[in-house]
Amino acid sequence: MIKEGSFTVSAIVCYEKAGFIKEGLHRDSKRNGNEYWSLWEMSILENKWLKIKNV
């Protein structure tokens, strides 16, 4: 499972190309100074990962 900031669009696109899917959004879950950041929770099923890995 990966938790990625909603502001890092390029990383999210990369994970999706690798087969990960968005499972949920944790809104305003991380504080950075006076800002709150939202985090996407992403995952991939083991059998899908093994299939992609062995290609």
C-alpha positions as CSV (number, residue, x, y, z in Angstrom):
1,M,0.0,0.0,0.0
2,I,1.2,3.5,-0.9
3,K,0.1,6.8,0.6
4,E,0.9,9.6,-1.8
5,G,0.2,13.3,-1.6
6,S,-2.6,14.5,-3.8
7,F,-0.4,17.3,-5.1
8,T,2.2,14.9,-6.6
9,V,0.3,14.2,-9.8
10,S,3.3,12.8,-11.7
11,A,3.9,10.2,-8.9
12,I,0.3,9.2,-8.9
13,V,0.3,8.7,-12.7
14,C,3.4,6.6,-12.4
15,Y,1.9,4.3,-9.8
16,E,-1.3,4.0,-11.9
17,K,0.8,3.0,-14.9
18,A,2.4,0.3,-12.7
19,G,-1.0,-1.1,-11.9
20,F,-1.9,0.6,-8.6
21,I,-5.4,1.8,-8.1
22,K,-6.7,4.6,-5.8
23,E,-8.4,3.1,-2.8
24,G,-9.3,6.2,-0.9
25,L,-8.5,9.8,-0.2
26,H,-7.5,10.9,3.3
27,R,-8.5,14.6,3.2
28,D,-6.4,17.1,5.1
29,S,-4.6,14.2,6.9
30,K,-1.0,15.6,7.0
31,R,0.0,18.9,8.5
32,N,2.9,20.8,7.0
33,G,3.4,24.1,8.7
34,N,0.1,26.0,8.4
35,E,-1.1,23.7,5.5
36,Y,-3.0,20.4,5.5
37,W,-2.2,17.9,2.8
38,S,-4.5,15.2,1.5
39,L,-3.1,11.7,0.8
40,W,-4.2,9.1,-1.7
41,E,-4.1,5.5,-0.5
42,M,-3.2,3.2,-3.4
43,S,-2.8,-0.5,-3.7
44,I,-2.3,-3.4,-6.1
45,L,-3.4,-7.0,-5.7
46,E,-0.6,-9.5,-5.3
47,N,-1.6,-11.6,-8.3
48,K,-1.7,-8.6,-10.5
49,W,1.7,-7.4,-9.3
50,L,3.3,-10.9,-9.8
51,K,1.8,-11.0,-13.4
52,I,3.2,-7.5,-14.2
53,K,6.5,-8.3,-12.6
54,N,7.0,-11.6,-14.6
55,V,6.3,-10.0,-18.0
